[in-house]
Amino acid sequence: MTGATSAAGAGGAAAAAVAIEAVGLGMQYRNRRGGGWALRDCSFRLPAGRVCALVGPNGAGKSTLLALAAGFLRPAEGAIRVLGAAPGQARARVAFVAQDKPLYPQLTVAGTLWAGAELNPDSWDQDTAERVAGDLPRDATVRTLSGGQRTRLALALALGKRPELLLLDEPMADLDPLARHQLMGALMAEAAERSTTIVMSSHILGELENACDYLLLVDGGRVRLGGETDDLLTAHALLTGPVRDTAPHTVVESRTAGRVQTTLVRRQGPVDTAVWEAAEPSLEELLLAHLRSPEAPALLTPSAEAGTGIDAREEVAA
């Protein structure tokens, strides 16, 4: 093997280890009022094999980011790579379940699964699709299904494709708690069995905390928190004690009740436990504090920092 071939192989392995990478990504929408930016100067990296929670307020750019990764939109600025390729070139290896769960209303459940098999002959797993579809009546047409049933069918199509990357935009919003629990279990089994990378947008923070090992918080068109969930939680502390300066720690959010101050800080060295009672925040406490404090500085762990492997000026729509 020549040195050039070895280098190419190493580069391919490195690219395969990254599910999504964006550099300077921007997406602008135009309307009668002039429009605005859904994403602007958005840069991050998501390693392969992770179950990633994509969170943020309404209008933060989460759906836009997923649609860009799926290759359905073309960025106005910057670049995004998916599984080491332009999004359009990676579509066969990616499954995307959008909020509106687009399905052919005239097809039956059985017909929809048949279409999935026909459209994905090289990767289709009928057993997985049937298992996720569960007890859906196979002769019922899509138009007669409830919202939760359509969600189950859309997830059956997505998982039946056996994707390397699964993009889910608010997938559980119209499911009852039991159905959410069952389908979340199916997603986690998929991630464990096939090392599928899953990116899931959701507002149900408690659900994400129990399922996801990676986090991307999008707000103001950028990623403000990114990285391993455990590392991000460990980097912060909830300090409770007398009203006083919390230096050298970086304050994310502070509240005072009488003579007691409760402050979420980003740790800068050890905490003085003689002054402060310190606790690790929950994921929900961390996210809500950052959402309420948009001026807090961004934090990305090393694995979430975008590298230099793609040119922010390149055109990536294929």
C-alpha positions as CSV (number, residue, x, y, z in Angstrom):
1,M,0.0,0.0,0.0
2,T,1.4,3.4,-1.0
3,G,1.6,6.3,1.4
4,A,-1.0,8.2,-0.7
5,T,-3.4,5.3,-0.5
6,S,-2.8,5.0,3.3
7,A,-3.5,8.7,3.8
8,A,-6.7,8.5,1.7
9,G,-7.9,5.5,3.8
10,A,-7.2,7.4,7.0
11,G,-9.1,10.4,5.7
12,G,-12.0,8.3,4.8
13,A,-12.1,6.7,8.2
14,A,-12.0,10.1,9.8
15,A,-14.9,11.3,7.6
16,A,-16.9,8.2,8.4
17,A,-16.6,8.9,12.1
18,V,-18.4,12.2,11.8
19,A,-22.2,12.1,11.2
20,I,-22.7,15.8,10.5
21,E,-20.3,18.7,10.3
22,A,-21.3,22.3,9.6
23,V,-19.0,25.4,9.1
24,G,-20.4,28.9,8.9
25,L,-23.8,27.5,8.0
26,G,-26.5,30.0,7.1
27,M,-30.1,29.7,5.9
28,Q,-32.2,32.8,5.0
29,Y,-35.9,32.9,4.4
30,R,-37.5,35.7,2.4
31,N,-41.1,36.9,2.7
32,R,-43.1,40.1,2.1
33,R,-41.5,41.7,5.1
34,G,-38.0,41.0,3.9
35,G,-37.4,37.7,5.7
36,G,-34.6,36.8,8.1
37,W,-32.0,34.2,9.0
38,A,-33.1,30.8,10.4
39,L,-29.4,29.9,10.8
40,R,-26.4,32.2,10.7
41,D,-22.7,31.3,11.2
42,C,-23.7,27.9,12.6
43,S,-20.7,25.6,13.2
44,F,-20.6,22.3,15.0
45,R,-19.6,18.6,14.6
46,L,-21.7,15.5,15.6
47,P,-19.7,12.3,15.9
48,A,-21.2,9.1,14.5
49,G,-22.9,6.6,16.7
50,R,-24.5,9.2,19.0
51,V,-28.1,9.7,20.1
52,C,-28.3,13.5,19.9
53,A,-31.0,15.8,21.4
54,L,-31.6,18.8,19.2
55,V,-33.3,21.4,21.3
56,G,-34.1,25.1,21.2
57,P,-37.1,27.5,21.3
58,N,-39.6,27.7,18.5
59,G,-38.1,29.4,15.4
60,A,-34.5,28.7,16.5
61,G,-33.6,26.9,13.3
62,K,-34.0,23.2,14.4
63,S,-36.2,22.1,11.6
64,T,-34.2,24.1,9.1
65,L,-31.0,22.4,10.3
66,L,-32.5,18.9,9.9
67,A,-33.9,19.7,6.5
68,L,-30.4,20.9,5.4
69,A,-28.8,17.7,6.7
70,A,-31.4,15.7,4.8
71,G,-30.6,17.5,1.6
72,F,-34.0,19.1,1.2
73,L,-32.7,22.7,1.5
74,R,-29.6,24.4,0.1
75,P,-27.7,26.7,2.5
76,A,-27.3,30.3,1.7
77,E,-24.0,30.4,3.4
78,G,-21.3,28.0,4.6
79,A,-21.2,24.3,4.3
80,I,-22.6,21.1,5.8
81,R,-21.4,17.6,5.3
82,V,-23.3,14.4,6.2
83,L,-21.5,11.1,6.6
84,G,-18.5,12.6,4.9
85,A,-20.4,13.7,1.8
86,A,-22.7,16.5,0.5
87,P,-26.2,15.9,1.9
88,G,-27.6,15.1,-1.5
89,Q,-25.0,12.4,-2.0
90,A,-25.8,10.8,1.3
91,R,-29.6,10.5,1.0
92,A,-29.5,6.7,0.5
93,R,-27.9,6.4,3.9
94,V,-30.1,8.9,5.7
95,A,-33.7,8.7,6.9
96,F,-35.7,11.8,7.8
97,V,-39.1,12.0,9.6
98,A,-40.5,15.5,9.3
99,Q,-43.0,17.1,11.7
100,D,-45.9,16.6,9.3
101,K,-45.1,12.9,8.6
102,P,-45.6,13.1,4.8
103,L,-47.2,9.8,3.6
104,Y,-49.3,8.9,0.6
105,P,-52.9,9.1,2.0
106,Q,-54.4,6.7,-0.5
107,L,-52.0,3.9,0.4
108,T,-52.8,1.2,3.0
109,V,-50.4,0.5,5.8
110,A,-49.3,-2.7,4.0
111,G,-48.9,-0.7,0.7
112,T,-46.8,1.9,2.4
113,L,-44.4,-0.8,3.8
114,W,-44.3,-2.4,0.4
115,A,-43.4,0.9,-1.2
116,G,-40.6,1.3,1.4
117,A,-39.2,-2.1,0.4
118,E,-39.4,-1.2,-3.3
119,L,-37.7,2.1,-2.9
120,N,-34.9,0.7,-0.7
121,P,-34.1,-2.7,-2.2
122,D,-30.5,-2.8,-1.0
123,S,-31.1,-1.9,2.7
124,W,-34.8,-2.7,3.5
125,D,-35.4,-4.7,6.7
126,Q,-39.0,-5.9,6.6
127,D,-38.8,-7.5,10.1
128,T,-37.8,-4.2,11.6
129,A,-40.5,-2.3,9.7
130,E,-43.2,-4.8,10.7
131,R,-42.1,-4.7,14.4
132,V,-42.2,-0.9,14.6
133,A,-45.5,-0.8,12.8
134,G,-46.8,-3.0,15.5
135,D,-50.6,-3.6,15.5
136,L,-51.5,-1.0,12.9
137,P,-54.3,-2.4,10.7
138,R,-52.5,-3.4,7.5
139,D,-55.6,-2.8,5.3
140,A,-56.3,0.7,6.7
141,T,-55.5,3.6,4.4
142,V,-53.1,6.3,5.7
143,R,-55.9,9.0,5.5
144,T,-57.9,7.0,8.1
145,L,-55.1,6.8,10.6
146,S,-54.8,9.0,13.7
147,G,-51.8,11.3,14.1
148,G,-50.1,8.9,16.5
149,Q,-50.6,6.0,14.1
150,R,-49.2,7.9,11.2
151,T,-46.1,8.7,13.4
152,R,-45.7,5.0,14.0
153,L,-45.9,4.2,10.3
154,A,-43.5,7.0,9.4
155,L,-41.0,5.6,12.0
156,A,-41.5,2.1,10.6
157,L,-40.5,3.4,7.2
158,A,-37.5,5.2,8.5
159,L,-36.1,2.3,10.6
160,G,-37.0,-0.2,7.9
161,K,-34.5,1.6,5.6
162,R,-31.7,0.8,8.1
163,P,-30.2,4.2,7.9
164,E,-26.8,5.2,9.1
165,L,-28.2,8.6,10.2
166,L,-31.8,9.0,11.4
167,L,-33.2,12.6,11.6
168,L,-36.3,13.1,13.6
169,D,-38.2,16.4,13.8
170,E,-40.5,16.4,16.9
171,P,-41.3,12.7,16.3
172,M,-43.2,12.0,19.5
173,A,-45.3,15.1,19.7
174,D,-48.6,13.5,18.9
175,L,-48.1,10.2,20.8
176,D,-49.6,9.3,24.1
177,P,-47.1,8.5,26.9
178,L,-47.2,4.7,26.5
179,A,-46.7,4.9,22.7
180,R,-43.8,7.4,23.2
181,H,-42.2,5.0,25.6
182,Q,-42.6,2.0,23.2
183,L,-41.2,3.9,20.2
184,M,-38.4,5.4,22.1
185,G,-37.4,1.9,23.1
186,A,-37.4,0.9,19.5
187,L,-35.2,3.8,18.6
188,M,-32.7,3.0,21.4
189,A,-32.6,-0.6,20.3
190,E,-31.8,0.5,16.8
191,A,-29.0,2.8,18.0
192,A,-27.5,0.0,20.1
193,E,-27.8,-2.8,17.6
194,R,-26.6,-0.9,14.5
195,S,-24.7,2.0,15.9
196,T,-27.2,4.3,14.1
197,T,-26.7,8.0,14.7
198,I,-29.9,9.6,15.8
199,V,-30.7,13.3,15.9
200,M,-34.0,14.0,17.6
201,S,-35.6,17.4,17.9
202,S,-38.1,17.6,20.8
203,H,-39.5,19.8,23.5
204,I,-40.0,17.0,25.9
205,L,-36.8,17.6,27.9
206,G,-37.3,14.8,30.5
207,E,-37.6,12.3,27.7
208,L,-34.4,13.4,26.0
209,E,-32.5,13.3,29.3
210,N,-33.1,9.6,29.6
211,A,-32.4,8.7,26.0
212,C,-29.7,11.0,24.6
213,D,-26.0,11.0,25.2
214,Y,-25.2,14.1,23.0
215,L,-26.7,17.6,22.9
216,L,-27.0,20.4,20.5
217,L,-28.8,23.6,21.8
218,V,-29.7,25.9,18.9
219,D,-30.7,29.4,19.7
220,G,-30.3,32.6,17.7
221,G,-29.4,30.7,14.6
222,R,-26.3,29.2,16.3
223,V,-25.3,26.2,18.4
224,R,-24.9,27.6,22.0
225,L,-24.3,24.3,23.7
226,G,-22.8,21.2,22.0
227,G,-21.2,18.0,23.1
228,E,-21.5,15.0,25.3
229,T,-24.4,15.5,27.7
230,D,-22.5,14.3,30.8
231,D,-19.5,16.6,30.0
232,L,-21.8,19.6,29.6
233,L,-23.5,18.9,32.9
234,T,-20.2,18.4,34.7
235,A,-19.0,21.7,33.3
236,H,-21.7,23.5,35.2
237,A,-22.7,23.7,38.8
238,L,-25.7,25.0,40.7
239,L,-24.4,27.2,43.6
240,T,-26.6,28.0,46.5
241,G,-25.4,30.4,49.3
242,P,-25.2,34.0,50.5
243,V,-25.5,36.8,48.0
244,R,-22.0,37.4,46.8
245,D,-19.8,37.4,43.7
246,T,-19.3,33.9,42.2
247,A,-16.0,34.7,40.6
248,P,-14.0,33.1,39.0
249,H,-16.9,31.1,37.7
250,T,-18.9,32.3,34.6
251,V,-22.5,33.1,35.5
252,V,-25.2,31.7,33.2
253,E,-28.2,32.6,35.4
254,S,-28.6,33.9,38.9
255,R,-31.7,34.3,41.1
256,T,-32.0,35.8,44.6
257,A,-34.6,35.0,47.2
258,G,-34.1,37.0,50.4
259,R,-30.5,36.4,51.5
260,V,-30.1,33.2,49.4
261,Q,-28.6,33.3,45.9
262,T,-29.0,30.4,43.5
263,T,-26.7,30.6,40.5
264,L,-26.0,28.3,37.6
265,V,-22.3,28.8,36.7
266,R,-19.8,27.3,34.3
267,R,-17.1,26.0,36.4
268,Q,-13.7,27.8,36.3
269,G,-11.7,25.7,38.7
270,P,-12.9,24.2,42.0
271,V,-15.9,25.4,43.9
272,D,-15.4,26.8,47.4
273,T,-17.7,24.5,49.3
274,A,-17.1,26.5,52.5
275,V,-19.2,29.2,50.9
276,W,-21.4,27.5,48.4
277,E,-23.5,24.4,48.4
278,A,-22.8,22.9,45.0
279,A,-24.9,20.5,42.9
280,E,-24.8,19.3,39.3
281,P,-27.8,20.6,37.4
282,S,-30.3,18.4,35.6
283,L,-30.4,18.6,31.8
284,E,-33.7,20.5,32.0
285,E,-32.2,23.0,34.5
286,L,-29.2,23.5,32.3
287,L,-31.2,24.0,29.1
288,L,-33.8,26.3,30.6
289,A,-31.1,28.5,32.2
290,H,-29.3,28.9,28.9
291,L,-32.5,29.6,27.1
292,R,-33.4,32.3,29.6
293,S,-29.9,33.8,29.3
294,P,-29.1,34.3,25.6
295,E,-26.2,36.4,26.5
296,A,-24.4,33.5,28.2
297,P,-21.3,32.5,26.2
298,A,-21.5,29.4,24.0
299,L,-19.8,26.1,25.1
300,L,-18.9,23.3,22.7
301,T,-16.9,20.3,24.0
302,P,-13.9,19.3,21.8
303,S,-15.9,16.6,19.9
304,A,-18.5,19.2,18.9
305,E,-16.1,21.8,17.6
306,A,-16.1,22.0,13.8
307,G,-12.8,21.2,12.2
308,T,-11.2,22.4,9.0
309,G,-12.1,19.4,6.9
310,I,-14.7,21.4,4.9
311,D,-14.5,24.7,3.2
312,A,-17.2,27.2,4.5
313,R,-17.4,28.6,1.0
314,E,-18.0,25.3,-0.8
315,E,-21.4,24.6,-2.4
316,V,-22.8,21.5,-0.8
317,A,-26.2,20.9,-2.4
318,A,-25.9,17.9,-4.6
